């Protein structure tokens, strides 16, 4: 014996069926006389047809807005890619650690809303003095082991640092940091860390701009290694 089903139980089935068969009422016009299709009042809509037209207009406007957003994003990505290309060429021409770091930080500050740029290299011997937040750490530094998981993942991570990591990295400035992106220096010797901090929320998201950031990191690392050898 089949159990009685409540009307609410069959509603999703009916809705799915009508969606899959949009010509149902055209093929079964005799049913229209038995249906109750009241006018919809309020919200400046006087009939079912007008409601459908209004819905289509809103859908079209939403689609236009989405297309405009995509076009703006494409233009932004194209501009950023061109700037990154120019920066990469400029970094390869630098002849000192100091100007190399300063040029990189200025670019990130302007294009990536970066307020703090931390770069660490882990080496057996210190090749030169630290410069600003470009720091040379011992190969067995606690900081290196703190980020061992990042080396296993070996890809940029956005906003994934717990508060104790932020404190270890940014010291007294840690409370100002609202967004971070962390990139391992893992394909070159020595190993290292490349970390951007921003005072704005949601400054970094995975995608094209982070891929470009990773490219800039690789260019910087190669040139930095050439200069310290």
Number of C-alpha atoms within 10 A of each C-alpha: 3 4 5 6 8 8 8 8 9 10 11 11 11 11 11 10 12 13 11 10 11 10 11 13 12 10 10 9 11 10 11 11 8 8 8 7 10 9 13 14 11 7 7 10 15 13 14 14 12 14 17 12 13 14 12 12 12 12 12 12 12 12 12 12 12 12 12 12 12 12 12 12 12 12 12 13 15 12 11 17 16 11 13 19 13 11 18 18 11 13 20 15 11 17 13 12 19 13 12 19 20 15 15 18 20 14 15 17 17 10 13 19 17 24 17 19 22 17 22 21 21 21 17 11 10 15 12 11 10 14 13 12 14 18 17 21 19 14 18 11 12 11 18 20 12 11 16 13 11 19 19 10 11 14 15 20 19 19 16 12 15 8 11 10 15 19 15 12 15 17 11 10 11 17 12 14 19 15 21 25 22 21 23 25 24 16 12 11 13 15 16 25 21 20 20 24 27 21 17 15 11 12 17 21 15 11 8 12 18 18 13 16 19 19 15 17 20 18 16 20 21 14 19 19 15 12 14 11 7
